């Protein structure tokens, strides 16, 4: 099977916002307690943060980490998580039916971000709380001093403001599962009023309004249209969320699930353009795809995702063991964000540690990389620069979720220094290798700077604490520059990073 690919030096989608390689941490299961925070662990620092986890997070170079939720935030009082730890209340978390000790809160998370080399993306509660609480949290975090809330922060040990630049106005408020779920009209009015006040405090803040929880919601895409009608001038992003499953163990259909995501982004981009035109506005709103991942393994095994937990403290929830098959879909999803980087400016893999995450820990024990760590890692490291238009001529197949799915999924990024072009490629075909022929017009390719291959004979192979490198990248071969073109073969069911010197 053959695949012809063409890129041109002068034809680009645009400059990628590095924040599409961001992540998410929620007070859910062992994401925080037993994940990033475990006092008494052999690697714990003076703040109780696991340094072995920090090391892997630093390696990902995630520009943002969204916190504290998620469903958790819609019944969360941020005041519970500040001040002396021995005075903080223990609360019941109604989102996940667990008990929240509030040992970790806003100040601790900011300190963790600084150590992790990332920036905070904080969510305010617009479910059970509202305008007053959101503005108090903003003032606490960002005002230098001389006011009640900023002086309280200083009293709590943070003399300098946290300077949080990006704020989420609630979470998944379209979802009936959300604490104090709202209609689009109710939510749009609240988001507009809170957003307007936040912009009065600091017009340079970036604000994310809640979009659809997934593209199968009955209110999609009317929800986005109504929310933006009400709040357009006071928000900068509309959020999209999507999780993928493979309940029926259909490999080709599973690998096709990144295709509807492209349509999802395109549709909401059209909604944004419609509202902007209707309002005769000069303001631009972009997409924050701030929850995405594969999520079904624990559910498939009948493991609870919240029901019947009996208010336990940091139980093991949603701890999907990712396999090699998931590597391929995650690679395709990241390629989609690169190709749609004119619309998508922020994207957060959900989540970062233990809970549907690329990083896993054993309480009191080691940390290891899940299979999906690797495509995320390579995209974050080498997917920064200019996204190039890619033309692909390759055979296709029809799946239940989409027709004409190309067997080759590819995105291309020219590095900031202009010295390399990175091709992120997934051969979806279950049985056949793909012979690729890449025309790099205007680039004059010199050679292959790096070729990384992820492949495994068993689609269901996972990494475990006993065998943490079972699925891992290796040096690829068989791709070279011949007569000014990049040529070679991609084995079936394989992920590739090919960096070409130009």
Buried (B, 14 or more C-beta within 10 A) or exposed (E): BEBBBBBBBEEBBEBBBBBBBBBBBBBBBBBBBBBBBBEEBEBBBEEBBBEBBBEBBEBBBBBBBBBBBBBBBBBBBBBBBBBEBEEBEEBEBBBBBBBBBBBBBBBBBBBBBEBBBBBBBBBBBBBBBBBEBBBBBBBBBBBEEEEEBBEBBBEBEBEEBBEBBBBBBBBBBBBEEBBBBBEBEBBBBBBBBBBBBBBEEEEEBBBBBBBBBBBEBEBBBBBBBBBBBBBBBBBBBBBBBBBBEBEEEEBBBBBBBBBBBBEBBEBBBEBBEBBBEEEEEEEEBBBBBBBBBBBBBBBEEEEBBBEEBEEEEBBBBBBBBBBBBBBBBBBBBBBBBBBBBBBBBBBBBBBBBBBBBBBBBEEEEEBBBBBBBBBBBBBBBBBBBBBBEBEBEBBBBEBEBBEEBBBBBBBBBBBEEEEBBBBBBBBBBEEBBBEBBBBBEEBEBEEBBBBBBBBBEEBEBBBEEEEBEBBEBEEBEEBEBEEEBBBBBBBBBBBBBBBBBB
